Amino acid sequence: MNRHYLHIEFDRSRGLQEQVRETLVNAILSGIFPADQPLPSCRQLASQLQVSRNTTALVFEGLVNDGYLISRPRSGYFLHPDYQSCQYKTTETALPADNTAPLWSNRFKVAPSQQESIMKPSGWMHYRYPFIYGQPNTAQFPLSQWRAASRWLNSGVADQRWIIDHIDQDVPMLIEQIRTRVLPKRGILAAPDEILITIGSQNALYLLTRLLMSSSTRVAVENPGYREAINTFLLGDAQIIPHDVDEEGITLNQPPCDYYYVTPGHQVPTGVTLSSQRRKALLEHVTRHDAVIIEDDYDSESNFTLNPPPALKASDKHGRVVYVSSLSKALSPGLRLGFMVADPELIDEARALRRLVVRHAPTNIQYQMAHFLAQGYYETHLRRYHEDSARRWELLNRSLETWLPECRPIPGSEHANAFWLKTPGGINTQQLTWRAAHAGVLIEPGARHFLDANPPETFFRMGFHAISPEKIAPGVEVLREQLAQL
């Protein structure tokens, strides 16, 4: 065997044995090894890769047990007959001579890739001062407790039914934890048949769009607002009716709509909390006009306000509020675990539709999260998360007061998970974002949040969870320098 076949750039964050096995499996499936010749010995491979012989021996034994290799005494390791016919893969594909491939652009009924959306640089973590929203402080993740929940799940103590396909059903243990531990904190009382587990809040919005919206449906949205919700509603060909936002939240100054999509806890992106007067007015409005509220309580768990107001759903006496929230926003957005609370009839149809799309959220994750909640790990994490968020908010607020006093957040947005700011003198935030990025400061321009034909270019957003606390003040100072040059 030639040595260059198994060159490995080892990643220190992963185990050596795992990386050696992965490389060998890839080589076997790619057809690198001849069928009639032995693979390198444990000693040879260990010397080549500069790892211990014990590491390579364990990898070879594992591949024998899994049917990739066979061991011949005094001869070595050979490919199992099932893998002796593997051929080298090629990236070259012959094109049809008459070019009869489908023209896909003419077949698309919708084009989500063409929608306006809020994008973050894929390499945001490499910026020195990443003031971006929606990315958590990874050091805060309760890894040891999450591992404990995983061990419980795989120990045989847990219900092993998580292995099978549940078709359209959720894990009762998780439903009960949400019903008794999560929802009461928001003032919501719900029966088990009023709760549906979703793959994040976005999945819930998609289900509602497919079930409830068509070209004749009028959907009221906040302006500025959450772009991904609006993009989802557009997939249902709904008519989007922008409603302005002020320091009290959404304004009701438009003709009645069929649905009202709102983010009352902390409005996206301004951070304003919907006032008690507006809450009462909105609930009365939908009752009077036979409409429905879609309440996206996305930051219900990450909200670190000392005494946040209850959810709109808590005051819903007529079943006109569909409540959508997330379990993973404050824990790990990558978990993609959310839920919806609504009338059982709507939940039943949403469950049937979810079955056709994704069946259900991964059952093992549901069980693991249920145990994580039941053991009190989640509450402990939230307490630390809220304390950390409050400290970060104070740091950024103080830094903005010191270095950018002319860029102040909108009243009513205190203790939101991001700052929505306006530049002085009509300075264009697209230019500011570009200049700041070249100086290592990452902020988010605000124009894409607006639905106006000519959106204002003077707003921008700054988050504080992805940046190290000690870098907040220096980052704002650098941003001040870039703003001064404009």
N, C-alpha and C positions, 0 to 999 in steps of 0.2 A: 504494500500500500504506500502511495506517495504521501509525504508528510503534509503537503498543503491541503489535503482533503479535510483535515480536522483542526484547522486553526480556530481558536476561540479567544475572543476579546472578553475576558471574564468581567462580569458586573459584580462589584463588591456587595451590592444590596441583595444578591440572590445566592443560594447555596451552590457550591461547586458541583456536587453530585447532580443536582437538578439541571445545571447548564450542560454538563457532559452528556447526560442522558438525552437531553433535547437535541444536541448536535448529532449524536449517533442515530437517533430516530430519523432526523431529517436526511442524514446521509443514506440510511437504508432505503427510505421511501423515494429518494431521488435516483436510486440505482447506481450509486458510486462504487459499491463493493462487488467484485466479481463473484459469481455463484460458486466457483470451484476453488476459491482460495480463502484461506483463513483470514479473519480480521486480525489487526495487531493484537499482540498479547497484552494482558493487564500491565505488565512491566513496561513494554514499549510505549503504550499509550500514556501511562503515567509519566514517563520520562519526557515524551514529546510535549505534553500539556503542562508539565511541571506541577503535577498534583500528586497526592499520595497514591500508592498502589492500592490501598484499601478502598479509596474512592472509586477507582476504575473497576475494581473487582465487584463492588456492590452494584455498580451500574450494569455490568455484564450479566450478573446473576439475575437482576431485575428484568433484563431484556429476554433472558432465557425463560423465566417464569411467565412472561407476557407473550411468548410465542414469536418474538422477532428473530431470535437466534437459537441455534442448537449447539451443545457442547459435545465435542468428540475427544475422549481421553487421549492424552499425549499428542493431539493434533491441533487443538485450539477451538475457537468459536467460529462457526460458519452461519451464513444466512439460513433461516428456516425456508423450506421449499416454497411456502406461500409468498415469500418476498424475493425469490430468485429471478422472477420475471420482470422486476421493476426496471424501467428504462429511464435514461436521462430525460429530464423535462426540458422543453425548449420554449422560449418566449415568442418564437416566430409563428405566426398563424397565416396560412394562405388565404388571401381574399378571393371571393368569387370573381371569375374572369369577367362576368357581365355586370358586376356591381349591383346585385339584386337584394342587398341587405335592406331591411326596413328603414324608412326615414322616420325615426322615432319622434322627432319634433312635431311631425304632422299628426301623430297619434295621441299625444298627451291631451287629456281633457282638463287637467289642471297643471300648473307649473309652479310648485312651491319654491323652487330655487330662484325664481324671479321676484319673490316677495321682498319687500323692505323688511329688514330684520336688524337686531342689535348683535353685532359680532365683536368678539374679543380676539386679540392677537393670540395665535396658538402658543406662542412663546412668551406669554405674559409673565411667567415666573422668572424670566431672565432679566426683566427690567429691575433697576435698582429701587425704584419707588413705584410699585404697582398699586395705585389707588383705584382698583376695579371692584365692581360689585358682583356678588354671587359666587365668589370663590372662598371657601372657608380657610380658617387657620388650621392646617393639617396637624400641627403639634397638639391641638386640643382634642383630637379624636381619641375616645377612650378605648384604646386598642386592647388592653388587658381584659376589660369587661366584655368587649365584643368577642374576644377569643373564648372567654368563659362561656358565653352563650353558644358559641360554635361547638365547644366541647360537649356541652349539655345536649345539643342537638344530635351529635354523632356518637354519643356514649351508649345509646340503647335505652337510656332512661326516658327519652322523649318518645312521643308517638311516632312510630316509623311510617305512618301513612304519608309523611311528606315526600316519600319516594315515588308514590303513584301519581297519576294524572287525576286531578280533581275536577276536570272538565270545566265547570263554571262556578265552583264553590270556593269560598274563602276559608281561611283557617279560623274556626270558632274562637280559639284562644286569643287571636289577635283582635277580632271583632269585639270581644268582651273587654279587652284592655283599652281599646279606643273608647268604647261606650262608657266605661266606669272610671277611667283615669285621665283620658285626654280631653274628651268633649266637655265634661263638667267644668273644667278650668275656663272654658269659653262660654259657660252658662247654657250649654246645650244638653237637653235630655233626649235620648234617641233609643229606639228599640233595635235589636239586632237586624231585623229585616229592612231597616232604614239606612244601613251602612254598606257601602261597596268599597273594596280595596282596589286601588288603581296604581298604575305604574307611573307615579308622580302626578302632580296636578294637571300637567299638560294632557295626559291621557284622559282625565276626567273631562276636560274642556272639549276634546275631540269627540268623546262619546255623546256629550250633550249637543254638539253641533250636528252630528249625524242623525240624532233622534228628533231634534226640535226645530231645525232651521232649514229654510228653503229660500228661493228667490223673492218670496213675498214677505219674509220675516224681517222686521225692523229690530236691530240690536243697538241699544244705547251703550256707548263706551266712553270712558274718561279720555279727555284730551288736554294735555299729553297723557299717554296710557301705555299699557303693556302690549307691545307689538306682537308677541307670539300668540296671545289670546285673539287679537284682531285677525292675524293671519289664519288662525284655525277657523274662526267664524266665516272667513271668506271662502274656505273650502266648501262650505254649505251654501255658497252664493247668497249669503245674507246681506241685507242692506245695513251698512255701518253708519250709525248716526252719532257723530262726535258731540260730547257734552263737555263744556269747559270746566276746569277745576280751579277753585280759589283756595283761600286759607281754611275753609270749612269743608272742602271736598267737592264732590260732583255737584254741579248746578242743574236744576230741573227747569230749563228755559227753552225746551224744544217740545214739539208735538209728541203725544204719547207713543211709546214703543212697545214691542211684545216682550222684550227681555232687556234687563239692565245689568250689565256686567260691571261690578265695582270691586275695588280693593280697599275696604274701609279701615282696616287696621292701620296700615301705613300705605297710602296711595302710591302706586308705581307710575312715574318715577319720583314724584315730588316729595314723598314721605309724609304728606299731610294726613292727619287722622280725621275721619269723618265725624263732624260735630254731632252732638245729641239732637240738636234741632233738625239737622239735615237727615239724620237717621229716621227720626219720626216722620218727617215729610216724605221721604222715599218710600217707607212702608205704607203710608196712607195713599200715596200716589199709585203704587202698583195694585193696591186693593181696589181703588176707585176705577182704574182703567183695565182691570183683568190682565195684569202683566205679571212677570216673574223676575225675581232678582237672582242672579248668579253671583254668589259671594265667594270671592277668591281670598281666603284668609291665609295667604301663602306664608306669612311670617308669624303665625299663631304661636309657634314654639320658639322662634328666634326673637320675638318681641321682648325687649328688656326694659320696657316702660314699667315703672314701679307698680301702677295699678291700671293696666290697660282696660278700656271699655269692653264689655262682652260682645260676642259676635252678633251681627244682625239676626242670624238664625235664632238666637236666644229670645228675641222679641217677636218672632214670627208666629202669629196666632191663627193664620189662615193657610199655612202650607205653601206660601208663595216664595220662600227662599230656598234655593238649592245651594248647599254649603260644600265648598271644595277646599281641601287643605293638604298639607304635606307632613310626613313623619321624618323626612330625611333632610330637610332644609338646614336645620341646625346641627345635624349629626354628620351626614355625608351625602351631598347631592347625588353622588354616584349610585346610591342605593336605589333611587327611583321608586320610592314607596310613598303613596298618598292615599287619600280616601275621599269619598263623597257621601254626604248625608242628605236624604231627600225622602219624599213620599214613597212608600213601598212599591206602588205601581210604576213609578219612574225607575226605581232601583232595579226592579225585575227586568224591565226592557234594557236598561244599561248593562245588566249582567249578561243578557242574551247577546247583545251586540259585542260586548267585550270578548265573549267566547269565540266569536267569529274573527276577531282581530288578534288577540293574544292569549286566548283561553283564560288565564288568570295570572296574577303576579306570581313569581317563583315561590313555591310553597316552602322551601327551606328558609328563604329570607323572611317569610311571614312568621314561621315558627320561631326563628332566631330573634326577630324583633319583639315578638310577644313575650318571650322569656326575658329579653333585655328590659322590657317595660315592667314585667311582673317582679323582677328582682330589685327594682328601684334604681338600676343603673342609668336609665334615661333621665330621671329626675335629677340625679346627681350631676350628670353631664350638663343638663340645662342650667342648673344653678351656676356651675363654673363658667359656662358659655355666656350667661347673662352678665356675670361679674366682669369677665374679660371684655365683652362688648361695651359695657358702660365705661370702662377705663379707656378703651380705644376711642369711643365717641368723644369723651372729654378731651383727650389728647388732640384729636383732629379739630375739635371746636375751638380749643384754646389756640392752636397753631393758626387757624384761619383768622381768628380775632387779632392775632399779633401781626401776621404777614399779609393777609388778604382781607382787611376789614371792609373793603368795598364790595366783596363777594359774600353776601350773606344768604343763608337759607331762607325759604319762605316761612312765615310764621305758621305755627301749627304742625311743623314737621320735626319737632324736638324728639330726639332719641330714636329716630328711624335708623335703619341699617345702612344708610348711605346719605350723603349730603347732596341736595339739588341746588346748584348755585347759578348765579347770573353774572356775567362779566360786566364791568363798567364801560361806559362810553361806546356801547355797541360793538365791542371787540368780537371778532368771529372766532368761535370755539373750534372750528375745524382747523384753522391756522394755529390756534393755541395748542391743540392736541398734537399737531404735527411737530411743532417746535419743542413742546415738552417731551415728546417721545424721544427725540434726538438728544435730549439732556437726561434721559433715564427716568422720566416721570410719565406714568401711564394714567390718563384720565379718559372719561367717556363723553364725547360730544352729545348734546341732547336733542339735536334736530330730528333724529329718526323716531323719537317718541311722539312727535306731533303728526296730526292728520291734515294740517292746513296745506293748501296748495303751495304757499310760500312759508314754510315753517321758520320760526325764529332761530337764528344762528348764534344766540348769545348765552344759551344754557349749557351746563355740563354737570356731570355727576362724579362724585368721588366716594368710593367705598373705603373701608378701613380694616377688613378682616384678612385680606391677602398680604398685607404689608406688615413688616416687623414694627412693633410699637416704637422702638427707638429711632426708626427711620421716618416716622410721620412728620415731625417738625422739620428736619432737614429737607424732606421732599417738598413740603409746602413752601419752604424758602426758595428752593430751586424753581418751583412753579411761579413764584412771585417774580423772579428774575426774568423768566420767559414772558410773562404777562407785561412787565414793564417795557420790554423791547418792542411790544406791539402797540 
